[in-house]
Amino acid sequence: KALNILLVSLDKTEYNLVRRCTSAHEVWKLLILTHEGTEQVKNAKLAILIRDYELFKMQPNESIKNLYNRLLDITNGLLGLGKVFGHDELVRKLLGCLNDEWEPKVTAIEESKDLKTMEIEELLGSLMTHE
């Protein structure tokens, strides 16, 4: 029964991929391998995303919205591989990656707000208002 439920929920490409499987467990394992890759592939993806996160910086003339979307792409990729970020970590990362022209605003935020409790949305609003 579980096998049938899995099979009817797949699109044609995935269905053709798993049709030869004889159990729901086989289907599940093959789908995981197909979409997530082997452990070696996951580790390589994780290493690349961690590197991207560590080197993340604002591009010249980049908007705050675009900057945040790029950061979300990286952190969501890491989340999918098991790396979880706290709100304060994302707030600090976003503040730390801004260009030098943002230094006065960053200093003002750091002095006036508690970064440990500040929500990322509040920071975004403040930065976008300044922009």
C-alpha positions as CSV (number, residue, x, y, z in Angstrom):
1,K,0.0,0.0,0.0
2,A,2.8,2.5,0.9
3,L,4.5,1.6,-2.4
4,N,1.4,2.5,-4.4
5,I,1.0,5.8,-2.5
6,L,4.6,6.7,-3.3
7,L,4.2,5.7,-7.0
8,V,1.1,7.7,-7.6
9,S,2.5,10.8,-6.1
10,L,5.5,11.0,-8.4
11,D,5.8,12.8,-11.7
12,K,6.6,10.8,-14.9
13,T,10.4,11.2,-14.7
14,E,10.6,10.1,-11.0
15,Y,8.1,7.3,-11.6
16,N,10.2,5.9,-14.4
17,L,13.2,6.1,-12.2
18,V,11.7,4.1,-9.3
19,R,9.3,1.8,-11.2
20,R,11.7,-1.2,-10.9
21,C,11.7,-0.9,-7.1
22,T,9.7,-3.6,-5.3
23,S,9.2,-1.9,-1.9
24,A,8.4,1.5,-0.5
25,H,11.7,1.5,1.3
26,E,13.6,1.0,-2.0
27,V,11.7,3.8,-3.6
28,W,12.4,6.1,-0.7
29,K,16.1,5.3,-0.6
30,L,16.4,5.9,-4.4
31,L,14.5,9.2,-4.2
32,I,16.7,10.4,-1.4
33,L,19.9,9.4,-3.3
34,T,18.6,11.1,-6.5
35,H,17.6,14.4,-4.8
36,E,20.2,14.7,-2.1
37,G,23.1,12.7,-3.4
38,T,25.5,10.4,-1.6
39,E,27.1,11.3,1.7
40,Q,30.2,12.4,-0.2
41,V,28.1,14.7,-2.4
42,K,26.3,16.2,0.7
43,N,29.7,16.8,2.4
44,A,31.0,18.5,-0.8
45,K,27.8,20.7,-1.0
46,L,28.2,21.5,2.7
47,A,31.8,22.6,2.3
48,I,31.0,24.8,-0.7
49,L,28.0,26.5,1.1
50,I,30.1,27.0,4.3
51,R,32.8,28.6,2.2
52,D,30.2,30.8,0.5
53,Y,28.8,31.8,3.9
54,E,32.2,32.6,5.4
55,L,33.2,34.7,2.4
56,F,29.8,36.4,2.0
57,K,30.1,40.1,1.4
58,M,27.9,42.9,-0.1
59,Q,28.5,43.5,-3.8
60,P,29.1,47.1,-5.0
61,N,25.8,48.9,-5.6
62,E,23.8,45.9,-4.3
63,S,20.5,46.5,-2.6
64,I,19.7,45.3,0.9
65,K,16.9,43.1,-0.5
66,N,19.2,41.4,-3.0
67,L,21.9,41.0,-0.4
68,Y,19.4,39.3,2.0
69,N,18.1,37.0,-0.7
70,R,21.6,35.9,-1.5
71,L,22.2,35.2,2.1
72,L,18.9,33.3,2.4
73,D,19.9,31.1,-0.6
74,I,23.1,30.1,1.2
75,T,21.6,29.6,4.7
76,N,18.6,27.7,3.3
77,G,21.0,25.4,1.4
78,L,22.9,24.9,4.7
79,L,19.7,24.3,6.6
80,G,18.8,21.6,4.1
81,L,22.1,19.9,4.9
82,G,21.6,20.2,8.7
83,K,23.2,23.5,9.6
84,V,20.9,25.6,11.7
85,F,21.4,29.4,12.3
86,G,20.1,31.4,15.2
87,H,18.5,34.8,14.7
88,D,21.4,36.5,16.3
89,E,23.9,34.8,14.1
90,L,22.0,35.9,11.0
91,V,21.7,39.4,12.3
92,R,25.4,39.6,13.0
93,K,26.3,38.1,9.6
94,L,24.1,40.6,7.8
95,L,25.6,43.5,9.7
96,G,29.1,42.2,9.2
97,C,28.9,41.8,5.4
98,L,27.8,45.3,4.6
99,N,30.2,47.7,2.7
100,D,32.2,50.4,4.4
101,E,29.6,53.0,3.5
102,W,27.2,51.3,5.9
103,E,29.6,51.5,8.8
104,P,27.9,54.5,10.5
105,K,24.5,52.7,10.3
106,V,26.0,49.4,11.6
107,T,27.6,51.2,14.5
108,A,24.3,53.0,15.4
109,I,22.4,49.7,15.3
110,E,25.0,47.9,17.4
111,E,24.9,50.7,20.0
112,S,21.1,51.1,20.2
113,K,19.9,47.5,19.8
114,D,20.4,44.2,21.6
115,L,21.6,42.1,18.7
116,K,20.9,38.9,20.6
117,T,17.2,39.5,20.6
118,M,16.8,41.6,17.4
119,E,14.8,39.9,14.7
120,I,16.2,39.7,11.2
121,E,13.0,41.4,9.9
122,E,13.6,44.4,12.2
123,L,17.2,44.7,11.0
124,L,16.1,44.5,7.3
125,G,13.4,47.2,7.9
126,S,16.0,49.5,9.4
127,L,18.5,48.9,6.7
128,M,16.0,49.3,3.9
129,T,14.7,52.5,5.4
130,H,18.3,53.9,5.5
131,E,18.9,52.7,1.9
